[in-house]
């Protein structure tokens, strides 16, 4: 073998060794982040809604006028009148004369996620707090904010491993929570009541709302129009109902 061939062989071996070292260093430093990033991209290709994050609803002042309707020791203002109230196994249906329908799910069926996590599995909760040590979560509303606020586009192969793990967990929760209806997810804040709205009125589909009050209690409502009805359902109407949701005063129960 000529000297030139030996030099080329040695150079190739050096280059290969350097590449192996660089790949090894990258895998050690960013292997986990890269795997999480690739996995998130796959999830979003199968579930495109994972890319959606809440957009604030246009600011509006809810109406203080309406008819008080009640269920499960809670009440809200109906902009559509009193309507007919029909109890079901896990929800109450309010069907109004104009064709609008509101469904309030039994608040007792809404899982208190944080309390359940703390009380039923201390070891799992410890792992949870370790992952979120830099972004502690104490309340259900905080959890939902972080879960629905994450998207695969926020991940990067070169982000910190702690952030990658945190966002991986949040994306898994987002897949688990799912979207109540589509299209669109929005956030709102009416003082004591805040939360998330899925869908838009006027799109021909139900609008689902998750409300958290000032005591971190969770409520689920669905607003829709009865089949065959051309009744109007507006965002202002939904805002009026959602912003006014509160416990019935004890003296009225």
Residue pairs with C-beta under 8 A, 6 or more apart in sequence:
1 9
30 157
30 158
32 161
32 164
32 165
33 155
33 156
33 157
33 158
33 159
33 160
33 161
33 164
34 157
36 155
36 164
36 165
36 167
36 168
37 155
37 156
37 157
37 164
39 168
40 50
40 152
40 155
40 167
40 168
40 171
41 152
43 50
43 152
43 171
43 175
44 50
44 51
44 151
44 152
47 175
49 179
49 182
50 151
50 152
50 171
50 174
50 175
51 151
51 152
51 153
52 151
52 179
52 184
52 185
53 148
53 149
53 150
53 151
53 185
54 148
54 149
54 185
54 186
54 187
54 196
55 184
55 185
55 186
55 187
56 186
56 187
56 188
57 186
57 187
57 188
57 197
57 235
57 239
58 235
60 235
60 236
60 239
62 190
62 236
62 239
62 240
62 242
62 243
62 244
63 77
63 79
63 236
63 239
63 240
64 77
64 244
65 77
65 79
65 240
66 77
66 78
66 79
66 240
66 241
66 244
67 77
67 78
67 80
67 81
67 82
68 75
68 76
68 77
68 78
69 75
69 76
69 77
69 78
69 82
69 83
69 85
69 94
70 248
71 85
71 87
71 92
71 94
71 104
72 92
72 104
72 106
72 107
72 108
73 247
73 248
73 253
74 104
74 107
74 219
74 245
74 246
74 247
74 248
75 244
75 245
75 246
75 247
75 248
76 241
76 242
76 244
76 245
76 246
77 240
77 241
77 244
78 94
78 96
78 102
78 241
79 236
79 237
79 240
79 241
80 96
80 97
80 98
80 100
80 237
81 96
81 97
81 98
82 96
83 94
83 95
83 96
83 97
84 94
84 95
84 96
85 92
85 93
85 94
86 92
86 93
86 95
90 105
90 106
90 109
91 103
91 104
91 105
91 106
92 103
92 104
92 106
93 101
93 102
93 103
94 101
94 102
94 103
94 104
95 101
95 226
96 102
98 229
98 231
98 232
99 225
99 226
99 229
99 230
99 231
100 223
100 224
100 225
100 226
100 231
100 232
100 233
100 237
101 223
101 224
101 225
101 226
102 221
102 222
102 223
102 241
103 221
103 222
103 223
103 224
104 219
104 220
104 221
105 219
105 220
105 221
107 217
107 218
107 219
110 217
110 218
110 219
110 220
111 218
112 140
112 218
113 140
113 143
114 137
114 138
114 139
114 140
114 143
117 124
117 125
117 128
118 125
128 169
129 136
131 162
131 165
131 166
131 169
132 166
132 169
134 162
134 166
135 146
135 166
137 143
137 146
139 212
139 216
140 212
140 216
140 218
141 194
141 195
141 212
141 216
143 173
144 177
144 195
144 196
144 210
144 212
145 187
146 170
147 170
147 173
147 174
147 177
148 174
148 177
148 185
148 196
150 167
150 170
150 171
150 174
152 171
154 167
155 164
155 167
179 185
179 198
180 198
180 199
180 208
180 210
180 220
180 222
181 198
181 199
181 205
181 206
181 207
181 208
181 222
182 198
182 199
182 205
183 199
183 200
183 203
184 198
184 199
184 200
185 196
185 197
185 198
186 196
186 197
186 198
187 194
187 195
187 196
187 197
188 194
188 195
188 196
188 197
188 239
188 242
190 239
190 242
190 243
191 243
192 213
192 214
192 246
193 211
193 212
193 213
193 214
193 242
193 243
193 245
193 246
194 211
194 212
195 209
195 210
195 211
195 212
195 242
196 209
196 210
197 207
197 208
197 209
197 238
197 242
198 207
198 208
198 209
198 210
199 205
199 206
199 207
199 208
200 207
200 235
201 207
201 223
201 233
201 234
201 235
201 237
201 238
202 233
202 234
205 224
206 222
206 223
206 224
207 222
207 223
207 224
207 233
207 238
208 220
208 221
208 222
209 220
209 221
209 222
209 223
209 238
209 242
210 218
210 219
210 220
211 218
211 219
211 220
211 221
211 242
211 245
212 218
212 219
213 219
213 245
213 246
219 245
221 241
221 242
221 245
223 233
223 237
223 238
223 241
224 233
225 231
225 233
